[in-house]
Amino acid sequence: MPAKKKRKASSGSPNPPAAAEQTGFALHSDELERALLTGESRGLLEDYFGPDNYSQLRDLARDAAARPVRGGPRVFILPGIMGSTLAKKGPLGIEDVLWINPVEIAIGKLMSLKLNAATSPYHAAGAILFAYLKLKLRLKIRGFDTDFFPYDWRRSLKDLGVDLANKVQQEPASQVSLVAHSMGGLVARMAMATAGAKVARFIMLGTPNYGSFAPVQVVRATYDVVQKIAKLDLLHSAEQLSNEVFNTFPGLYEMLPSPEKFSAVNLYKADAWPSNGPQPRADLLAKVKGVVDRLAPADSRFFLVAGVNRDTVVGLRMNGGEFAYEISPDGDGTVPLSFAQLANIPSQQIYYVEEGHGNLPNNGAVESAVADLLSSGATSTLSNQRSASRRAARVISEKRLKEMALQAAGIGQLGSADYRHLLDAVVAPPRAEQAVEASALPADAALVGGSPGAVNLSPQFQNLTIGRRRQRRLQLTLAHGSITDVDSRAYVLGVFRNVAPSGAAVAIDQRLDGAITEFTARRMFSGDVGTVFTVPVGRNQIAANMVLLAGLGSFDRFNADVQQLVAENVIRVLARSRIDDFATVLIGAGSGHSVTAVLQNLLIGFFRGLKDADPRHRFRSITMCEADRGRFAEMKAEVYRLAGTPLFEDVDLDLDEIELPPSEPASARGLVSGPEPAYMIVRQESLMGDRLHFSVSVLGSGMKAAVVTAGRDFDELKLTRLLNKFDAAVGPNSNFKDVQSYGRQFSELILPVEIRTILESMKDRHIVVVHDAPAARIPWETLTINDWSAAVEGGLSRRYLANNLPVAAWLEERRAQPSLKLLLVVNPLGDLSGAEKEGDRILELAKATSAIGVTELRQKDATKPAVLSALRSGNYDCVHYAGHAFFDSQGPGRSGLVCAGQEILRGLDLAGISNLPFLVFFNACEAGRVRGRLARPLKKPTVQAFESAGVAEALMRGGIANYMSTYWPVGDDAAETFSENFYKGALAGGTIGSALLAGRRAVLGRGDRDWADYILYGNFDFVLKQQVSQS
């Protein structure tokens, strides 16, 4: 297979699978275990574990949690090679998982796992749970205090053994037992030289005690795992990955066949290998013998469970300049039986099972046997005698072995299940997901006799087909018109994360009296990939019984895999809820994907979900809606084309076409007319040396290409210098007013040309900047392209890329009350003259109108209990806070506002309060970080901006819907002008965004730089007051 050309990442590069932060593969194993127990993120977990395995594991997790194991026998489970996740610390200390994350692999990041002289930033972060969690939970249920010992399987056994020995010796328990899969057994044997006295029992599952030929195949790029990963990697071939990544791992070399068992070819010598293709590294080969000679020999504590009767490479020889491999059933598919059988293990302590290497930890009989062996040192679940196999040995060439690997199940067909099967040869999920569905047979059908497939059915069943399944019958209706005019049990729409619903969602929202708008503002659905939020219709003006909002993830990660996954999850929810028909639109077409691509991806996902969740063929009808005549014609043509392809080969399709009558839209509260906003996602993707890479994506409706993504590389020092210059320019000792000049410099440095061009074409739009933590310090409010400044044209607000924000809590009835109730908190520490002036200004503003009612807590009265009591009362629409903020750099989510006595009001303090204000407006005044002492000197504005993101996140995690703050202390005149115009706009029934825009424009009209000083996190289209009469 020729090597792939390396391709530079660009906006035209193929899209990776579903977004990393929204897949189970990107989550830390601890988070996955917690979510499994609590029932959170079900969609993500079903995709990670498989739907059937998810249900089983959740039951096991609950059972295990109910059984106290503290004080029980201590057990460590050691995963096999490739069975531990590898991650590095990302922003805010969050683990950035690379192995095995399909998204990261797809975009070529596997190259960063290579081991050179430099220390790798990656470390073992946890076990791959779909392969090992079931064993852990079953042991916990049996009373064992069980944990994983993940390790960096790239490293040498010598170093890994030291790590495990230290862990065992530091354990408070007097004894520890080890259960080790594959390479984990070698790590344990290395550790037992120094920590062996503390080990009670040691159980090996398929450990290659004398090596395996799999490392040879990995080095030579013929192993099926390497081929599968290379198929997923869009930038590198199998040969590149073997040569530049896997060939650098000492741990891999140390599992080569031992000369004690195999001497036909001296694999410890580089010149004994074929001269063509990927080559081993002579320096690593030279160190192998010295390491493996230090492995501890077997004693009475050793047990072995060995897989048998799977075609396994048991030998090799040179043939025509390449390796030829001998294959026989004497092994588990990866480790030859003779290579697993360590000398001096008593025969009665060796057990056999007909199972593949990667499936050993998940085999039910093996799990039971392990628990027995840990308890008593014996088991009757497995046999001490190997079952016979009649298959003969054969020899195949290296070329043929590679061809077989490429034909392996899942190669090139990347769906949610295939990601779980990338590592099947070494680390595999439970077989439950591969079994025949139980529901394919009647519930009271029973197997009789000894022959497979013999079925005895009770007499009441008639005309039952046995041995094959009837073809699925499906009605597919194409509807020209609005989805709101379709008579169907459910409507299905797609929703991007951090993006307000638009398009068809607006039409449905109008008939739901603004329910979708309110639920969005309350953050009741996340938009994460695979999540499904159900809105009951009740007595609203709509034909369906429910509306399903399917999460599409971040629009900058939206691709074919996401579309298919979303469609699959939608069908799963509907089928298992016994909903047999639904109507939908071309989900994702508004992001710039073609009608044909969107339709095909949706149908692939729908059919995949039906196969998984509807084995009895109860589901009957899908209606696809499109209001645009041209796109409807495209959809119709594509359906007819697809009907003749293998996509429909298992479906008896009934096609229909209907014309929907036009209908008048209903009016609804909460909906504000005007141009739809544009969204810009900004992420710092990497920092290589002194070079930063930012990825920027823009989404705007009505554009020919609705999503535009591009990357930008620049020197970190340039950004640092520009930020420092900006800080000085807007500092207290500067009269500089032209902040637009800095906005141009920031946009030219950070934003690619394509992005600047697109943004400039949307001058009338409100721009929502969705950024990560590193991008929080950029003064986006100054963003200027040529003569266009977004914040004072269409407006600009922010959203923070924070996961799992809780539901925002407020009393909806307050929005219809005639006056704005304001809680004014002024200078709690008594040390800020600017805060005193700000408080006086707000009081003067309130005196000028009866539409604003103010409750004041000033200086020593602004205690934490007093503020909390006011918030719990439910009497306030807004909090105007003039004082200090507290930023916790170790945990920004624990940040908050400083009250009298230097007590911190954190977001956690607000949790559970159901009637919080709509908005918290924090004015920096002369803000300094306070932690048990006097305020520090004034912070730099860009530092204040970065910390403001942390405070915003903390308060939103407490249930606050919207948060406003400032970069630097606002001048008196500018503050008065802004406050007057902001509150006037809010009281007039405008959105927060329009009120903010009015305040900024008024300050700019004075020629003051402080127009760029105000930051809004939240929903710019949030309406504080629906109807307000002013005096």
PyMOL commands that set and color helices and strands:
alter all, ss='L'
color gray80, all
select helices_A, chain A and resi 20-22+24-26+29-38+42-49+51-65+91-93+102-106+109-113+129-141+157-170+183-198+214-219+224-232+238-244+246-248+250-253+270-272+282-292+337-340+347-349+357-362+364-376+398-406+416-420+431-434+438-440+483-485+504-511+515-521+555-557+560-576+589-591+595-613+629-642+646-648+716-729+739-750+753-760+774-777+780-782+790-792+812-816+833-847+859-861+864-872+892-894+900-902+907-910+941-957+972-987+992-1005+1009-1013
alter helices_A, ss='H'
color red, helices_A
select strands_A, chain A and resi 74-78+84-89+95-99+123-127+145-148+176-181+199-205+302-307+312-319+322-328+350-353+394-397+446-447+455-456+472-480+490-495+532-536+546-551+581-585+621-626+651-659+678-688+691-700+707-715+767-771+784-785+788-789+796-800+820-826+852-858+878-882+885-886+896-898+904-906+919-923+962-966+1014-1017
alter strands_A, ss='S'
color yellow, strands_A
deselect
rebuild
show_as cartoon
